[in-house]
């Protein structure tokens, strides 16, 4: 339907969809099939799934080469959203502290994705801290929604005369500790009294939401670990050594447009 199509264009994060994919994909061939079948629309999701399947399986060099070739072809064909290069860099830096057997294989694979502009965005993004824990404290009860406001500066808007600041609103739905969705709000009536106004060229496709945890490794090293999938915390929970302590720090948005400068 037109309404469901419109809703999908606003979706930045779909927790239920991601959970379904996590259970569906057991190896890298399953990831390729999911992309081919249109069940995956971003490289961020591909990375989430790689961090899942490589927990329990490994692939040969030839199989990885074939995976890269297949994903590259599908990325170009299906126009998958690229993941900001800074995010992959941070994940790789965290994985260098892993004691898991497959960590080096995952780092090697992510490095190849990071260096390929079909998969990762080499353009400049500015991260936005909005200081919200996204219901990580638990006890939220039935589905609830809340919204967060961002302002941005861009050369396109230098002569903007609309009241308030240029920006956008993200709306999220939560059930208990799980975020079920994050949407970009495009209905202008929702912007009343928000202090910002919305421009049509702000697209959900250009937004990448991620979460940062401060982790303390057993050897005392402190670092920030990025999560692209909130519910299962794949990086800080599985890939780092036993005894690692972690504390939620913040949620960020990376704007995937070359000359955007985003500020709170």
C-alpha positions as CSV (number, residue, x, y, z in Angstrom):
1,X,0.0,0.0,0.0
2,X,1.0,3.7,-0.4
3,X,0.9,4.2,3.3
4,X,3.2,1.3,4.1
5,X,5.6,2.4,1.4
6,X,5.7,5.9,2.8
7,X,6.3,4.5,6.3
8,X,9.2,2.4,5.1
9,X,10.9,5.4,3.6
10,X,10.9,7.1,7.0
11,X,12.3,4.1,8.9
12,X,15.8,4.4,10.2
13,X,15.9,1.5,12.6
14,X,13.6,-1.6,12.7
15,X,14.4,-3.7,15.8
16,X,11.9,-6.4,15.0
17,X,13.2,-6.8,11.4
18,X,16.8,-7.0,12.7
19,X,15.9,-9.6,15.2
20,X,14.2,-11.7,12.5
21,X,17.3,-11.5,10.3
22,X,19.6,-12.4,13.2
23,X,17.7,-15.7,13.6
24,X,17.4,-16.3,9.8
25,X,21.1,-15.9,8.9
26,X,23.5,-18.7,10.0
27,X,26.4,-18.1,7.5
28,X,27.6,-15.6,5.0
29,X,25.6,-17.2,2.2
30,X,22.4,-16.6,4.1
31,X,23.4,-12.9,4.3
32,X,23.8,-12.8,0.5
33,X,20.4,-14.4,0.0
34,X,18.8,-12.0,2.3
35,X,20.2,-9.0,0.4
36,X,19.2,-10.6,-2.9
37,X,15.7,-11.2,-1.6
38,X,15.3,-7.5,-0.6
39,X,15.2,-8.2,3.1
40,X,18.3,-6.0,3.8
41,X,18.6,-2.4,2.7
42,X,21.7,-1.2,4.3
43,X,25.4,-2.2,4.8
44,X,24.9,-1.5,8.5
45,X,22.6,-4.5,8.7
46,X,25.1,-6.6,6.8
47,X,27.7,-5.7,9.4
48,X,25.3,-6.6,12.2
49,X,24.8,-10.0,10.6
50,X,28.5,-10.6,9.9
51,X,29.2,-10.0,13.6
52,X,26.5,-12.6,14.4
53,X,27.4,-15.4,11.9
54,X,31.1,-15.2,12.5
55,X,30.6,-16.0,16.2
56,X,30.0,-19.6,15.3
57,X,31.2,-20.1,11.8
58,X,34.3,-19.3,9.7
59,X,34.9,-19.0,6.0
60,X,37.8,-19.6,3.7
61,X,39.6,-16.9,1.9
62,X,38.0,-17.9,-1.4
63,X,34.5,-17.9,0.3
64,X,35.2,-14.4,1.6
65,X,36.3,-13.2,-1.8
66,X,33.1,-14.6,-3.3
67,X,31.0,-12.9,-0.5
68,X,32.6,-9.5,-1.2
69,X,32.0,-9.9,-4.9
70,X,28.4,-10.9,-4.4
71,X,27.6,-8.2,-1.9
72,X,29.3,-5.5,-4.1
73,X,27.2,-6.5,-7.1
74,X,24.0,-6.5,-5.0
75,X,24.9,-3.2,-3.3
76,X,25.1,-1.5,-6.7
77,X,22.1,-3.2,-8.1
78,X,19.8,-2.7,-5.1
79,X,21.3,0.7,-3.9
80,X,22.0,-0.4,-0.3
81,X,22.7,2.4,2.1
82,X,26.4,2.7,2.9
83,X,27.6,2.7,6.4
84,X,29.8,5.6,7.6
85,X,33.5,4.7,7.4
86,X,34.0,6.1,10.9
87,X,31.7,3.5,12.4
88,X,33.6,0.6,10.8
89,X,36.9,2.1,12.0
90,X,35.6,2.2,15.5
91,X,34.3,-1.4,15.4
92,X,37.6,-2.6,14.0
93,X,39.5,-0.8,16.8
94,X,37.3,-2.5,19.4
95,X,37.7,-5.9,17.8
96,X,41.5,-5.6,18.1
97,X,41.0,-6.2,21.8
98,X,39.0,-9.4,21.3
99,X,40.2,-12.8,22.3
100,X,37.8,-14.7,20.1
101,X,39.2,-17.1,17.5
102,X,37.3,-15.5,14.6
103,X,38.1,-11.9,15.5
104,X,41.0,-11.5,13.1
105,X,38.9,-12.9,10.3
106,X,36.1,-10.4,11.1
107,X,38.6,-7.5,11.3
108,X,40.1,-8.5,7.9
109,X,36.6,-8.6,6.3
110,X,35.5,-5.3,7.9
111,X,38.7,-3.7,6.7
112,X,37.9,-4.7,3.1
113,X,34.4,-3.3,3.5
114,X,35.8,-0.1,4.9
115,X,38.1,0.5,2.0
116,X,35.5,0.0,-0.6
117,X,33.3,3.0,-1.3
118,X,30.5,0.8,-2.5
119,X,30.1,-0.4,1.1
120,X,31.3,2.5,3.2
121,X,30.8,6.2,2.9
122,X,34.1,8.1,2.8
123,X,32.3,11.4,3.1
124,X,32.3,13.6,6.2
125,X,29.7,13.0,8.9
126,X,29.3,14.8,12.2
127,X,28.0,12.7,15.1
128,X,25.2,14.1,17.2
129,X,24.9,13.3,20.9
130,X,21.3,13.6,22.0
131,X,21.8,12.4,25.5
132,X,19.0,9.8,25.5
133,X,19.3,6.2,26.8
134,X,16.6,4.8,24.5
135,X,14.9,2.9,27.4
136,X,18.0,0.9,28.4
137,X,17.0,1.1,32.0
138,X,14.1,-1.3,31.5
139,X,10.6,-1.3,33.0
140,X,9.1,0.7,30.2
141,X,6.0,-1.4,30.0
142,X,3.8,-1.5,26.9
143,X,4.8,0.2,23.6
144,X,5.6,3.8,24.2
145,X,6.9,6.5,21.9
146,X,9.2,9.5,22.4
147,X,10.8,12.0,20.1
148,X,14.2,13.8,19.8
149,X,15.0,17.0,18.1
150,X,18.1,17.8,16.0
151,X,19.3,21.0,14.4
152,X,21.6,21.1,11.4
153,X,23.5,23.6,9.3
154,X,24.0,23.1,5.6
155,X,25.1,25.3,2.7
156,X,21.7,24.7,1.1
157,X,19.9,26.4,4.0
158,X,22.1,29.5,4.4
159,X,19.3,31.8,3.3
160,X,16.5,29.9,4.9
161,X,13.9,32.3,6.3
162,X,11.5,29.8,7.9
163,X,10.9,30.3,11.7
164,X,13.1,28.3,14.0
165,X,16.2,26.3,13.1
166,X,16.6,23.8,10.2
167,X,16.5,20.3,11.6
168,X,14.6,17.1,12.0
169,X,12.8,15.0,14.6
170,X,13.3,11.3,15.2
171,X,10.5,9.3,16.8
172,X,11.1,6.0,18.5
173,X,8.9,3.3,19.8
174,X,9.9,1.1,22.7
175,X,8.6,-2.1,24.3
176,X,10.4,-2.9,27.6
177,X,14.1,-2.6,26.9
178,X,13.7,-3.0,23.2
179,X,13.5,-0.3,20.6
180,X,11.0,-1.5,18.0
181,X,11.5,1.3,15.6
182,X,13.1,4.7,14.9
183,X,11.4,6.9,12.3
184,X,12.3,10.2,10.7
185,X,9.2,12.5,11.2
186,X,8.2,14.2,8.0
187,X,4.8,15.5,8.9
188,X,5.3,19.2,9.3
189,X,2.5,19.6,11.8
190,X,4.5,17.5,14.2
191,X,7.2,20.2,14.2
192,X,5.0,22.9,15.8
193,X,6.7,24.1,19.1
194,X,9.8,21.9,18.4
195,X,12.1,24.8,17.6
196,X,13.0,23.3,14.3
197,X,11.5,23.0,10.8
198,X,11.9,20.2,8.3
199,X,13.2,20.3,4.8
200,X,12.1,17.8,2.2
201,X,15.7,16.8,1.2
202,X,16.4,15.4,4.6
203,X,16.1,11.7,4.1
204,X,16.0,8.7,6.3
205,X,18.4,7.0,3.9
206,X,21.1,9.5,4.9
207,X,20.7,8.8,8.7
208,X,22.5,6.1,10.6
209,X,21.7,5.7,14.3
210,X,24.2,3.9,16.5
211,X,24.9,3.4,20.2
212,X,28.1,3.8,22.2
213,X,29.1,1.9,25.3
214,X,32.0,2.7,27.5
215,X,33.7,-0.6,28.2
216,X,36.4,-1.5,30.7
217,X,38.5,-4.6,29.7
218,X,39.8,-7.0,32.3
219,X,43.3,-5.5,31.8
220,X,42.0,-2.0,32.7
221,X,41.9,-0.6,29.1
222,X,38.9,1.7,28.7
223,X,37.4,2.3,25.3
224,X,34.2,3.2,23.5
225,X,32.4,0.4,21.7
226,X,29.9,1.1,18.9
227,X,26.7,-1.0,18.5
228,X,24.6,-0.9,15.4
229,X,22.1,-3.4,16.9
230,X,20.9,-2.3,20.3
231,X,18.9,-5.2,21.6
232,X,21.7,-7.9,21.5
233,X,24.8,-5.7,21.9
234,X,26.8,-8.0,19.7
235,X,30.1,-6.2,20.0
236,X,30.5,-5.4,23.6
237,X,28.8,-8.6,24.9
238,X,30.3,-11.3,22.7
239,X,33.5,-10.2,21.1
240,X,35.2,-8.7,24.1
241,X,36.9,-10.8,26.8
242,X,34.9,-12.3,29.7
243,X,34.9,-9.9,32.7
244,X,34.5,-6.8,30.5
245,X,32.4,-4.2,32.2
246,X,30.2,-2.0,30.1
247,X,28.1,1.1,30.6
248,X,25.7,2.8,28.2
249,X,27.2,6.1,27.1
250,X,25.1,7.7,24.4
251,X,23.2,7.4,21.1
252,X,24.4,9.2,18.0
253,X,23.2,9.9,14.5
254,X,25.7,10.1,11.6
255,X,24.4,12.1,8.6
256,X,25.6,10.4,5.5
257,X,25.9,13.5,3.3
258,X,29.2,15.0,2.2
259,X,29.0,18.6,3.3
260,X,26.5,18.4,6.2
261,X,27.5,19.8,9.5
262,X,25.2,18.6,12.2
263,X,25.0,20.2,15.7
264,X,22.7,19.9,18.7
